[in-house]
Amino acid sequence: MTTVVPTRRRGRRGVLGSAGLYFATAVCALLFLVPFYLIVRNALSTDAEITGENWQWFPSTVQWGNVTELFDDPTVPFGRSLGNSAVVGILHTVGTLLVCSLAGYGLARIPYRHANKIFYAVLVTLMVPAAVTFVPSFVLVSSLGWVSSMQGLIVPGLFSGFTCFLFRQYFLGFPKELEEAARVDGLGYWGAYWRIVVPNSLNFFAAIATITFISGWNAFLWPLVIGQDQEAWTVQVALSSYMTNQTVNFHLIFMATAVSILPLVLVFLFLQRWLVQGVAQTGIKG
């Protein structure tokens, strides 16, 4: 014998479930925003207020002069470091998209009897720790004379096995009918890729571009080793220079952090819907 649940009870449960979901979402959002609040609060405070025993939710006097001090500091070229990070991030993103998308498209579409072997070799690179290739990469860059240069910061990271894998998986699910129509019109692999595949894959390209740009902007160890001159420092290297064995400039650290994450927040807010859609379109296929 079946029991019929009254519609009113079901509706009440649905309302409570929705309210609980919204409450949990609000709590998670607040927890996510706490680090940003701390960064902004400490960036506009003095060192005494940051390290003081008595906690204040907001600084007693907003220290807007910290912004001027950050960019006028003669020991750390923070403004130039921001420019270097922007150049490295943009060129690294564009180069990675071009190289890895071409590699992924070739592995997914161009018939070649060793294509699977090459693909498996690319997957093997994902299992090699970065520390293993760090010293050989530095020796190669040093022998080319690229230390403290944009080439040394950008070129070694243009190819990513994981990004190539994502592009290959995406192109496997791309409609072949569009490419076949392009070949009927006389286009080769390059023409089909550039005129048909890329314009119809902008969501996925935007998602990969977002991930790649954030990764390039946040890179620290490689720019620290290659950027031996202050003229080649990136923003992460400049930020680390405010913490030494002798002193720690707390207000400058937090102000530099606030300024350095602003481009990432803007990029993420602008491209977040493409980020979700693009990752969902990778579709793991044989």
Sequence and secondary structure as in RCSB ss.txt:
>XXXX:A:sequence
MTTVVPTRRRGRRGVLGSAGLYFATAVCALLFLVPFYLIVRNALSTDAEITGENWQWFPSTVQWGNVTELFDDPT
VPFGRSLGNSAVVGILHTVGTLLVCSLAGYGLARIPYRHANKIFYAVLVTLMVPAAVTFVPSFVLVSSLGWVSSM
QGLIVPGLFSGFTCFLFRQYFLGFPKELEEAARVDGLGYWGAYWRIVVPNSLNFFAAIATITFISGWNAFLWPLV
IGQDQEAWTVQVALSSYMTNQTVNFHLIFMATAVSILPLVLVFLFLQRWLVQGVAQTGIKG
>XXXX:A:secstr
      HHHHHHHHHHHHHHHHHHHHHHHHHHHHHHHHHHHHHTS HHHHH SS  SS SS  THHHHHHHH TT
S HHHHHHHHHHHHHHHHHHHHHHHHHHHHHHHHS  TTHHHHHHHHHHHTTS HHHHHHHHHHHHHHTT TTSH
HHHHGGGS  HHHHHHHHHHHHTS HHHHHHHHHTT  HHHHIIIIITGGGHHHHHHHHHHHHHHHHH  HHHHH
H  SGGG  HHHHHHTTB SS B HHHHHHHHHHHHHHHHHHHHHHHHHHHHHHHT     
